[in-house]
Amino acid sequence: MAIAFDNSFARLPATMFTALSPTPVAEPALIAFNDALAENLGIDVDDPAAVFSGNVVPEGATPLAQLYAGHQFGNWNPQLGDGRAILLGEVVDAGGIRRDIQLKGSGRTPYSRGGDGRAWLGPVLREYIVSEAMHAMGVPTTRALAAVATGEQVYRESALPGAVLTRIASSHIRVGTFQVYAARGMMNELKTLTDYTIARHYPDADGPQALLDAVIARQAKLIAKWMSLGFIHGVMNTDNASIAGETIDYGPCAFMDDYQPGKVFSSIDQMRRYAYNNQPNIAAWNMAQFATALIPLMPDQDTAIESFTLSVNRLPQLYQDAWLTEFGGKLGLKQPTGDDVSLVSDLLDLLAREGADFTNSFASLSEDRPEDHFMDRDGFATWAARWQARKPDEALMKAANPRVIPRNHQVEAVIQSAVAGDFAPFQTLLRETTDPFAPLDAIRRPLAAPPAEGEAVLQTFCGT
């Protein structure tokens, strides 16, 4: 067994986590293992089912549950933390980047708030597929190393098969990690966390102001990536906002089929707080909470409030610039300018009026007859004349517009098959969505199709 652990978070003050081992499971059985990722991490284990179910704690691991707080749907919750996850430890990958190895669904912790600490098979498979697809599409994200069936039942609305996901992240430090120490007046921990985060993620930052600016810049680019793919996170609470700028916590996430700017999938988002078109606003709101948590570290807090406010207020322009870069690429524009904002927006308006499929409409732009994908041929022709005048690059479009994504109805279908004991559809969808830009063939063409009548998934669920 070879995992070269170097566990820096475990060397921080013990008030910042609870040391405990994962709860063993009855009958661990390996569902999926990411061999390429394991090789990059230098991980070589004889029995991955035992290790990544939590039944065997490998030598060098320092298992712990992290403490954090957060705003959930805008409401402050002073006590959160890893309620069903254990950080086994950290490794340094082949590129010299430090990575967390975390087990999700590994049993109760002091932060479980009455929950069972377990995960059922559905959310584990969903996160495995979607996070790996996001990585393949160039989105900063946590990744999936392993999925293991537990041989146990967990209880949600009914008895369901249990599973454990091994998640890899640049770290699991969140906005909520800073918030908990600021709210409790734990200044030693807040300063320690700030110094640690700078050293780990932003070594060029020379203090809280520079850290804030760097995190804001990454958030702006991240949300622009989401928007360019029609991705809806679904639960952008501050405890789900990664300081590293990665997509984290794939709960009620979804990709849009037909383009609706105000689309919401999450069953618990009754007020549409985390709708597709509100994600940039929520990113700014989350960054304001991060800024607020850093204020106690500043010697002149009045001045800091002014400068931090200016930093947060720069996020919309940073986001707009990143949005134009992402959508410009989707239109084949190598150097989009401010004049191209209306070109992108007018196409999106056309998609919205028609309820057109977001992914396929953009992918069609590099085909011979993109007009066949639009009902309003005249409207598309008028728009296309402006677009063609910009001399779009076909290779750039093909590299920016995925052909196959993890569509909600397909993810749900593979989950149902897996619950029935058939994992072949899961393996197929995983393989094809992690090669998102490849041309369509007999296997991929059905996966690129939007849901037929009666197949559309209208709601997604956290699974907790």
PyMOL commands that set and color helices and strands:
alter all, ss='L'
color gray80, all
select helices_A, chain A and resi 9-11+14-16+35-41+48-51+121-136+175-184+187-201+208-228+238-240+276-297+301-313+315-330+338-354+358-364+370-373+377-388+394-400+408-419+424-433+444-448
alter helices_A, ss='H'
color red, helices_A
select strands_A, chain A and resi 17-19+29-33+64-66+70-72+75-77+85-92+98-104+119-120+143-155+159-169+231-232+254-255
alter strands_A, ss='S'
color yellow, strands_A
deselect
rebuild
show_as cartoon
